[in-house]
Amino acid sequence: MTPIDPLFPDTQSIAQLIGSACGKHTFSQMEGSILEWALLQIALDGSGPVSEVLRSYHSTLLAGAEWYSAVAAAFLQTPRIWGSDIQAAMSSFEEIRREYRNSDEAVFLFADRIITRQAGQVPPLPGFVPGSAPDDLRPKRLLELADQSDIAGETLELAKVFQDRFPHILKRPYKLSFSGSLAALFCDLEIMIDRIPRLLSVAALISLIFKPVKGH
């Protein structure tokens, strides 16, 4: 019997396959690794739709259902719109990136102009929170990982410039939220905005696997 050629010449991680399915290009091993990290962080956070999935799953299990029925019930009852904050930040970053590419300004002057234009909004741009917001180490860690992996692209670099320029223009600091850092990363990874709900579904599934109910 003639062996069938593998679909991929090299073994790919699940995260690589997920990224490739949700993006505009085939993910590299490093891109898959950072996506895996991001999905795990979303799962561990357990907020928003992920928490609703968990609650539904746990209550169905406690009612005596089998685990596979509980998983199915959880996803059937989840919100139809997932990750609107990430999608809003992605849309904003993509618009800023297009405008920057069509501009002849130095990056700092460009950022200052955009911040001035958005000064009447709070926050000035989606994906940022006031500097007084509770500390969250994940955005800084994400930026570090992206730099170390040589994955940081134009969007993450622009996001860092904006973060640095807010205090100079508005006289008060704003910093990247976790959703904002994810949005910038997803833009650089060329993940499509309409695929964000699918990625969050994967994060919710990770939560189901790693957060079992006591007694089950």
C-alpha positions as a Markdown table, in Angstrom:
| # | Residue | x | y | z |
|---|---|---|---|---|
| 1 | Met | 0.0 | 0.0 | 0.0 |
| 2 | Thr | 1.5 | 3.3 | -1.1 |
| 3 | Pro | 1.8 | 5.8 | 1.9 |
| 4 | Ile | -0.1 | 9.0 | 1.5 |
| 5 | Asp | 2.0 | 12.2 | 1.5 |
| 6 | Pro | 1.4 | 14.3 | 4.6 |
| 7 | Leu | -0.6 | 17.4 | 4.3 |
| 8 | Phe | 2.2 | 19.5 | 5.7 |
| 9 | Pro | 5.9 | 18.6 | 5.2 |
| 10 | Asp | 6.7 | 19.5 | 8.8 |
| 11 | Thr | 4.7 | 18.8 | 11.9 |
| 12 | Gln | 2.7 | 21.9 | 12.9 |
| 13 | Ser | 1.4 | 22.8 | 16.3 |
| 14 | Ile | -2.3 | 23.2 | 17.0 |
| 15 | Ala | -1.8 | 26.9 | 17.5 |
| 16 | Gln | -0.1 | 27.2 | 14.1 |
| 17 | Leu | -3.0 | 25.5 | 12.4 |
| 18 | Ile | -5.5 | 27.7 | 14.3 |
| 19 | Gly | -3.6 | 30.8 | 13.3 |
| 20 | Ser | -3.3 | 29.7 | 9.7 |
| 21 | Ala | -7.1 | 29.1 | 9.6 |
| 22 | Cys | -7.8 | 32.5 | 11.1 |
| 23 | Gly | -5.2 | 34.5 | 9.2 |
| 24 | Lys | -4.1 | 35.5 | 5.8 |
| 25 | His | -1.0 | 33.4 | 5.7 |
| 26 | Thr | 0.5 | 30.2 | 7.0 |
| 27 | Phe | 1.8 | 30.6 | 10.5 |
| 28 | Ser | 5.4 | 29.9 | 11.4 |
| 29 | Gln | 6.4 | 28.0 | 14.5 |
| 30 | Met | 7.2 | 31.3 | 16.4 |
| 31 | Glu | 3.9 | 32.8 | 15.4 |
| 32 | Gly | 2.1 | 29.7 | 16.6 |
| 33 | Ser | 3.9 | 29.9 | 19.9 |
| 34 | Ile | 2.9 | 33.5 | 20.6 |
| 35 | Leu | -0.6 | 32.8 | 19.6 |
| 36 | Glu | -0.7 | 29.8 | 21.9 |
| 37 | Trp | 0.5 | 32.1 | 24.7 |
| 38 | Ala | -2.2 | 34.7 | 24.0 |
| 39 | Leu | -5.0 | 32.1 | 23.9 |
| 40 | Leu | -3.8 | 30.6 | 27.2 |
| 41 | Gln | -3.8 | 34.1 | 28.8 |
| 42 | Ile | -7.3 | 34.7 | 27.6 |
| 43 | Ala | -8.4 | 31.4 | 29.0 |
| 44 | Leu | -6.7 | 32.0 | 32.4 |
| 45 | Asp | -8.3 | 35.4 | 32.6 |
| 46 | Gly | -11.7 | 33.8 | 32.6 |
| 47 | Ser | -13.6 | 37.0 | 32.1 |
| 48 | Gly | -16.4 | 38.0 | 29.7 |
| 49 | Pro | -17.7 | 35.3 | 27.4 |
| 50 | Val | -15.2 | 32.8 | 28.6 |
| 51 | Ser | -16.7 | 33.0 | 32.1 |
| 52 | Glu | -20.2 | 32.5 | 30.7 |
| 53 | Val | -19.0 | 29.4 | 28.9 |
| 54 | Leu | -17.5 | 28.1 | 32.2 |
| 55 | Arg | -20.6 | 28.8 | 34.2 |
| 56 | Ser | -22.8 | 27.0 | 31.7 |
| 57 | Tyr | -20.5 | 24.1 | 31.5 |
| 58 | His | -20.2 | 23.7 | 35.3 |
| 59 | Ser | -23.9 | 24.0 | 35.9 |
| 60 | Thr | -24.7 | 21.4 | 33.3 |
| 61 | Leu | -22.1 | 19.0 | 34.7 |
| 62 | Leu | -23.5 | 19.5 | 38.2 |
| 63 | Ala | -26.9 | 18.6 | 36.9 |
| 64 | Gly | -25.5 | 15.2 | 36.0 |
| 65 | Ala | -24.8 | 15.5 | 32.3 |
| 66 | Glu | -21.8 | 13.9 | 30.6 |
| 67 | Trp | -18.8 | 16.1 | 29.9 |
| 68 | Tyr | -19.4 | 16.2 | 26.1 |
| 69 | Ser | -23.0 | 17.2 | 26.6 |
| 70 | Ala | -21.9 | 19.9 | 29.0 |
| 71 | Val | -19.4 | 21.3 | 26.4 |
| 72 | Ala | -22.0 | 21.3 | 23.7 |
| 73 | Ala | -24.5 | 23.1 | 25.9 |
| 74 | Ala | -21.9 | 25.7 | 27.0 |
| 75 | Phe | -21.1 | 26.7 | 23.5 |
| 76 | Leu | -24.8 | 26.8 | 22.4 |
| 77 | Gln | -25.5 | 29.3 | 25.2 |
| 78 | Thr | -22.6 | 31.6 | 24.7 |
| 79 | Pro | -23.0 | 35.2 | 23.4 |
| 80 | Arg | -23.1 | 35.5 | 19.6 |
| 81 | Ile | -20.7 | 38.4 | 19.6 |
| 82 | Trp | -17.3 | 37.7 | 21.2 |
| 83 | Gly | -14.4 | 40.0 | 21.5 |
| 84 | Ser | -16.0 | 43.3 | 20.5 |
| 85 | Asp | -13.3 | 45.2 | 22.4 |
| 86 | Ile | -10.5 | 43.4 | 20.5 |
| 87 | Gln | -12.2 | 43.9 | 17.2 |
| 88 | Ala | -12.8 | 47.6 | 17.9 |
| 89 | Ala | -9.1 | 48.0 | 18.7 |
| 90 | Met | -8.1 | 46.1 | 15.6 |
| 91 | Ser | -10.2 | 48.3 | 13.4 |
| 92 | Ser | -8.7 | 51.4 | 15.0 |
| 93 | Phe | -5.2 | 50.1 | 14.6 |
| 94 | Glu | -5.7 | 49.1 | 11.0 |
| 95 | Glu | -7.1 | 52.5 | 10.2 |
| 96 | Ile | -4.1 | 54.2 | 11.9 |
| 97 | Arg | -1.7 | 51.9 | 10.1 |
| 98 | Arg | -3.2 | 52.8 | 6.7 |
| 99 | Glu | -3.1 | 56.5 | 7.5 |
| 100 | Tyr | 0.5 | 56.3 | 8.6 |
| 101 | Arg | 1.5 | 54.5 | 5.4 |
| 102 | Asn | 0.0 | 57.3 | 3.4 |
| 103 | Ser | 1.7 | 59.9 | 5.5 |
| 104 | Asp | 5.1 | 61.5 | 5.0 |
| 105 | Glu | 5.4 | 62.5 | 8.7 |
| 106 | Ala | 7.9 | 61.2 | 11.1 |
| 107 | Val | 6.2 | 58.6 | 13.4 |
| 108 | Phe | 6.2 | 60.8 | 16.5 |
| 109 | Leu | 4.7 | 63.7 | 14.7 |
| 110 | Phe | 2.1 | 61.4 | 13.2 |
| 111 | Ala | 1.2 | 60.0 | 16.6 |
| 112 | Asp | 1.0 | 63.5 | 18.1 |
| 113 | Arg | -1.4 | 64.6 | 15.3 |
| 114 | Ile | -3.7 | 61.5 | 15.8 |
| 115 | Ile | -3.7 | 61.9 | 19.6 |
| 116 | Thr | -4.6 | 65.6 | 19.3 |
| 117 | Arg | -7.4 | 64.7 | 16.9 |
| 118 | Gln | -8.8 | 62.1 | 19.3 |
| 119 | Ala | -8.2 | 64.2 | 22.5 |
| 120 | Gly | -12.0 | 64.6 | 23.1 |
| 121 | Gln | -12.6 | 60.9 | 23.5 |
| 122 | Val | -12.0 | 58.8 | 26.6 |
| 123 | Pro | -10.0 | 56.8 | 26.0 |
| 124 | Pro | -8.5 | 58.6 | 23.0 |
| 125 | Leu | -8.2 | 55.4 | 21.1 |
| 126 | Pro | -9.6 | 51.9 | 21.5 |
| 127 | Gly | -7.2 | 49.5 | 23.1 |
| 128 | Phe | -5.8 | 52.0 | 25.6 |
| 129 | Val | -6.7 | 52.6 | 29.3 |
| 130 | Pro | -5.8 | 55.4 | 31.7 |
| 131 | Gly | -2.4 | 55.1 | 33.3 |
| 132 | Ser | -4.2 | 54.9 | 36.7 |
| 133 | Ala | -5.9 | 51.6 | 35.7 |
| 134 | Pro | -4.9 | 48.5 | 37.7 |
| 135 | Asp | -1.6 | 47.1 | 36.7 |
| 136 | Asp | -1.7 | 44.3 | 34.2 |
| 137 | Leu | 1.6 | 42.6 | 33.3 |
| 138 | Arg | 0.3 | 40.8 | 30.3 |
| 139 | Pro | 0.6 | 43.7 | 27.7 |
| 140 | Lys | 4.2 | 44.3 | 28.6 |
| 141 | Arg | 5.0 | 40.6 | 28.5 |
| 142 | Leu | 3.3 | 40.3 | 25.1 |
| 143 | Leu | 5.4 | 43.1 | 23.7 |
| 144 | Glu | 8.6 | 41.4 | 25.1 |
| 145 | Leu | 7.7 | 38.1 | 23.6 |
| 146 | Ala | 6.9 | 39.7 | 20.2 |
| 147 | Asp | 10.3 | 41.5 | 20.2 |
| 148 | Gln | 12.2 | 38.4 | 21.3 |
| 149 | Ser | 10.5 | 36.3 | 18.6 |
| 150 | Asp | 11.0 | 39.0 | 16.0 |
| 151 | Ile | 7.3 | 39.0 | 15.4 |
| 152 | Ala | 6.6 | 42.6 | 16.4 |
| 153 | Gly | 5.5 | 44.4 | 13.3 |
| 154 | Glu | 4.3 | 47.8 | 12.3 |
| 155 | Thr | 1.1 | 47.8 | 14.4 |
| 156 | Leu | 2.8 | 46.9 | 17.7 |
| 157 | Glu | 5.5 | 49.5 | 17.0 |
| 158 | Leu | 2.9 | 52.1 | 16.4 |
| 159 | Ala | 1.0 | 51.1 | 19.6 |
| 160 | Lys | 4.2 | 51.6 | 21.6 |
| 161 | Val | 4.8 | 55.0 | 20.1 |
| 162 | Phe | 1.3 | 56.1 | 20.9 |
| 163 | Gln | 1.7 | 54.8 | 24.5 |
| 164 | Asp | 4.8 | 57.0 | 24.8 |
| 165 | Arg | 3.3 | 60.1 | 23.3 |
| 166 | Phe | 0.0 | 60.3 | 25.2 |
| 167 | Pro | 1.6 | 62.1 | 28.3 |
| 168 | His | 3.3 | 64.7 | 26.1 |
| 169 | Ile | 0.1 | 65.7 | 24.2 |
| 170 | Leu | -2.7 | 65.0 | 26.7 |
| 171 | Lys | -0.6 | 65.6 | 29.9 |
| 172 | Arg | -1.9 | 62.3 | 31.2 |
| 173 | Pro | -0.7 | 58.8 | 30.5 |
| 174 | Tyr | -2.6 | 56.0 | 28.7 |
| 175 | Lys | -1.3 | 52.5 | 28.4 |
| 176 | Leu | -2.1 | 49.5 | 26.2 |
| 177 | Ser | -4.8 | 47.2 | 27.7 |
| 178 | Phe | -4.5 | 43.5 | 27.3 |
| 179 | Ser | -7.2 | 43.6 | 24.7 |
| 180 | Gly | -5.3 | 46.4 | 22.9 |
| 181 | Ser | -2.0 | 44.5 | 22.9 |
| 182 | Leu | -3.8 | 41.4 | 21.6 |
| 183 | Ala | -5.4 | 43.6 | 18.9 |
| 184 | Ala | -2.1 | 45.0 | 17.8 |
| 185 | Leu | -0.5 | 41.5 | 17.8 |
| 186 | Phe | -3.4 | 40.0 | 15.8 |
| 187 | Cys | -3.1 | 42.9 | 13.2 |
| 188 | Asp | 0.6 | 42.1 | 12.8 |
| 189 | Leu | -0.2 | 38.4 | 12.5 |
| 190 | Glu | -2.7 | 39.2 | 9.8 |
| 191 | Ile | -5.5 | 37.5 | 11.7 |
| 192 | Met | -8.9 | 38.5 | 10.2 |
| 193 | Ile | -11.2 | 40.6 | 12.5 |
| 194 | Asp | -14.2 | 38.4 | 11.8 |
| 195 | Arg | -12.2 | 35.3 | 13.0 |
| 196 | Ile | -11.7 | 36.7 | 16.6 |
| 197 | Pro | -14.9 | 35.0 | 17.9 |
| 198 | Arg | -13.4 | 31.7 | 16.8 |
| 199 | Leu | -10.1 | 32.4 | 18.6 |
| 200 | Leu | -12.0 | 33.2 | 21.8 |
| 201 | Ser | -14.0 | 29.9 | 21.4 |
| 202 | Val | -10.6 | 28.1 | 21.4 |
| 203 | Ala | -9.7 | 30.0 | 24.6 |
| 204 | Ala | -13.0 | 29.0 | 26.2 |
| 205 | Leu | -12.3 | 25.4 | 25.3 |
| 206 | Ile | -8.9 | 25.7 | 27.0 |
| 207 | Ser | -10.7 | 26.9 | 30.1 |
| 208 | Leu | -13.0 | 23.9 | 30.0 |
| 209 | Ile | -10.1 | 21.6 | 29.9 |
| 210 | Phe | -7.9 | 23.2 | 32.6 |
| 211 | Lys | -10.6 | 24.3 | 35.0 |
| 212 | Pro | -12.5 | 21.1 | 36.0 |
| 213 | Val | -15.4 | 21.1 | 38.5 |
| 214 | Lys | -14.6 | 19.6 | 41.9 |
| 215 | Gly | -15.9 | 16.1 | 42.1 |
| 216 | His | -15.7 | 15.4 | 38.4 |
